[in-house]
Amino acid sequence: MVRGFFYALNLMAAELNEKAQILDQAGIQRAVTRIAHEIVERNKGTSDLVLIGLRSRGVDLARRIAKELKIIDGADIPVGTLDVTLYRDDLGRVGVQPVVRKTEISFSINEKRVVLVDDVLYTGRTIRAALDSLIDLGRPRLIQLAVLVDRGHRELPIRADYVGKNVPTSRQEQVQVLLTEEDGVDGVLMVKG
């Protein structure tokens, strides 16, 4: 099983022109656990806390963080799904017919502590779009940001409150997050752009 995991990861890496593996399955799990502990500590528990994942891997990470929060604090934390496609400032560049997927938030965010969850923080533009989208849905008490990887190169004054790993990159490199739920394997790779 473990050998098959590494074979699949190496195969995907070769297809992506891998430069370096940043995190493996165990590294991702440690980052998720650490983020969950930091969320509990900073918010003094999980009261009025909700997690909202950005499509698509942010949703999977939000669910993983919610599982860890259940272990740490014993509370079931609501998890929502946010699609920011129509709020992006580069919508014209995405393509003629951008794929719009469903936002699924079955709970009120009014007066809640919202933790936005995404896989990679880069320029900050996706998070700006997420903030615009959230404000259209209600008025949270506060909004925090958790990301698995912060790769720098911000174009907007946005920073993450919780970071699994800071990875300095050049603009010619890309960070590819692979999660079992989407890709069949866990790993974070830096690839040539």
C-alpha positions as CSV (number, residue, x, y, z in Angstrom):
1,M,0.0,0.0,0.0
2,V,2.7,2.5,1.0
3,R,4.8,1.5,-2.0
4,G,1.8,2.1,-4.3
5,F,1.3,5.5,-2.7
6,F,4.8,6.6,-3.5
7,Y,4.6,5.1,-7.0
8,A,1.4,7.1,-7.7
9,L,2.9,10.3,-6.2
10,N,6.1,9.9,-8.3
11,L,4.1,9.2,-11.4
12,M,2.0,12.4,-10.9
13,A,5.2,14.4,-10.1
14,A,6.8,13.2,-13.3
15,E,3.7,14.3,-15.3
16,L,3.8,17.7,-13.6
17,N,7.6,18.2,-14.2
18,E,8.2,18.1,-10.5
19,K,11.0,20.2,-9.0
20,A,10.6,19.3,-5.4
21,Q,8.2,17.6,-3.0
22,I,7.2,20.0,-0.3
23,L,4.9,17.9,1.8
24,D,4.0,14.2,1.9
25,Q,0.9,12.7,3.4
26,A,2.3,12.8,7.0
27,G,3.4,16.4,6.5
28,I,-0.1,17.5,5.3
29,Q,-1.6,15.7,8.3
30,R,0.8,17.5,10.7
31,A,0.0,20.9,9.1
32,V,-3.8,20.3,9.4
33,T,-3.5,19.2,13.1
34,R,-1.3,22.2,13.9
35,I,-3.8,24.6,12.2
36,A,-6.7,23.1,14.1
37,H,-4.8,23.6,17.4
38,E,-4.0,27.2,16.5
39,I,-7.6,27.9,15.6
40,V,-8.8,26.6,19.0
41,E,-6.1,28.6,20.9
42,R,-6.6,31.8,19.1
43,N,-10.4,31.7,19.3
44,K,-10.4,30.3,22.9
45,G,-12.4,27.3,21.8
46,T,-14.8,26.6,19.0
47,S,-17.9,28.5,20.1
48,D,-19.6,30.2,17.1
49,L,-16.9,28.9,14.8
50,V,-17.6,27.8,11.2
51,L,-15.3,26.7,8.4
52,I,-15.8,27.6,4.8
53,G,-13.6,25.9,2.2
54,L,-12.9,27.4,-1.2
55,R,-13.6,25.0,-4.1
56,S,-12.2,22.6,-4.5
57,R,-9.2,21.5,-2.3
58,G,-10.0,24.1,0.3
59,V,-13.3,22.3,1.0
60,D,-11.4,19.0,1.6
61,L,-8.9,20.8,3.9
62,A,-11.8,22.4,5.8
63,R,-13.4,19.0,6.4
64,R,-10.1,17.6,7.6
65,I,-9.6,20.6,10.0
66,A,-13.2,20.1,11.3
67,K,-12.4,16.5,12.1
68,E,-9.3,17.6,14.0
69,L,-11.4,20.3,15.9
70,K,-13.8,17.6,16.9
71,I,-10.9,15.5,18.4
72,I,-9.5,18.6,20.2
73,D,-12.6,20.3,21.4
74,G,-15.4,17.8,21.0
75,A,-17.5,20.1,18.9
76,D,-19.0,19.5,15.5
77,I,-18.0,22.5,13.4
78,P,-20.2,23.4,10.4
79,V,-18.3,23.3,7.1
80,G,-19.5,25.2,4.0
81,T,-18.4,25.3,0.4
82,L,-17.7,28.6,-1.4
83,D,-17.3,29.1,-5.1
84,V,-15.8,32.5,-6.0
85,T,-15.8,32.2,-9.7
86,L,-18.2,35.1,-10.4
87,Y,-16.4,37.4,-7.9
88,R,-12.9,37.0,-9.5
89,D,-11.3,40.1,-11.0
90,D,-9.8,38.1,-13.8
91,L,-13.1,36.5,-14.9
92,G,-12.5,37.7,-18.5
93,R,-9.2,35.9,-18.6
94,V,-10.4,32.6,-17.2
95,G,-12.1,31.6,-20.4
96,V,-15.2,32.3,-22.5
97,Q,-17.4,30.0,-20.3
98,P,-15.9,29.8,-16.8
99,V,-17.1,26.9,-14.8
100,V,-19.3,28.1,-11.9
101,R,-20.0,25.6,-9.2
102,K,-22.3,25.7,-6.3
103,T,-21.8,27.6,-3.1
104,E,-23.2,25.4,-0.3
105,I,-23.5,27.1,3.1
106,S,-26.5,25.6,5.0
107,F,-26.0,27.8,8.1
108,S,-26.0,31.5,8.9
109,I,-22.7,33.2,9.0
110,N,-24.1,36.2,10.9
111,E,-22.1,36.9,14.0
112,K,-20.0,33.8,13.5
113,R,-16.3,33.4,13.6
114,V,-15.6,32.3,10.0
115,V,-12.4,30.6,9.0
116,L,-11.9,30.6,5.3
117,V,-9.8,27.6,4.2
118,D,-7.8,27.4,0.9
119,D,-5.0,25.2,-0.3
120,V,-2.5,27.8,-1.6
121,L,-2.2,31.5,-0.9
122,Y,-0.5,33.4,-3.8
123,T,-1.5,36.9,-5.0
124,G,-4.4,37.2,-2.6
125,R,-6.9,37.8,-5.4
126,T,-8.9,34.6,-4.8
127,I,-9.2,35.5,-1.1
128,R,-10.4,39.0,-2.0
129,A,-13.1,37.4,-4.1
130,A,-14.0,35.1,-1.3
131,L,-14.4,38.0,1.1
132,D,-16.7,39.8,-1.3
133,S,-18.7,36.7,-1.7
134,L,-19.0,36.1,2.1
135,I,-20.1,39.7,2.8
136,D,-22.9,39.1,0.3
137,L,-24.1,36.2,2.4
138,G,-24.1,37.8,5.8
139,R,-22.2,39.7,8.4
140,P,-19.7,37.5,10.3
141,R,-18.2,38.7,13.6
142,L,-14.8,38.1,12.1
143,I,-13.1,36.3,9.2
144,Q,-9.8,34.5,9.5
145,L,-7.8,32.7,6.8
146,A,-6.2,29.2,7.0
147,V,-4.1,28.0,4.1
148,L,-2.0,24.8,3.7
149,V,0.7,26.6,1.7
150,D,1.7,30.3,1.6
151,R,3.9,30.9,-1.4
152,G,4.3,34.6,-1.3
153,H,4.0,37.2,-4.2
154,R,1.1,39.0,-2.7
155,E,-0.6,41.7,-4.9
156,L,-3.1,42.7,-2.3
157,P,-2.7,43.4,1.4
158,I,-3.9,39.9,2.5
159,R,-2.2,37.5,4.9
160,A,-3.2,34.2,6.4
161,D,-3.9,33.8,10.1
162,Y,-3.0,30.1,9.9
163,V,-0.3,28.6,7.6
164,G,0.6,25.0,7.2
165,K,3.9,25.8,5.4
166,N,5.6,28.9,4.0
167,V,7.3,28.1,0.7
168,P,9.3,30.7,-1.1
169,T,8.8,30.4,-4.8
170,S,9.6,32.2,-8.0
171,R,6.7,33.4,-10.2
172,Q,7.8,30.8,-12.8
173,E,7.1,28.0,-10.3
174,Q,3.7,26.6,-9.2
175,V,2.6,24.8,-6.1
176,Q,0.4,21.8,-6.7
177,V,-1.6,20.4,-3.8
178,L,-2.8,16.9,-4.3
179,L,-5.4,15.5,-1.9
180,T,-6.8,12.0,-1.7
181,E,-10.4,13.2,-2.0
182,E,-9.6,14.9,-5.4
183,D,-6.5,13.2,-6.6
184,G,-6.3,9.8,-4.9
185,V,-3.0,10.8,-3.1
186,D,-1.8,13.4,-0.6
187,G,1.2,15.5,-1.5
188,V,2.4,19.1,-2.2
189,L,4.7,19.6,-5.1
190,M,6.6,22.6,-6.5
191,V,6.6,22.3,-10.2
192,K,8.0,24.3,-13.1
193,G,5.5,26.8,-14.5
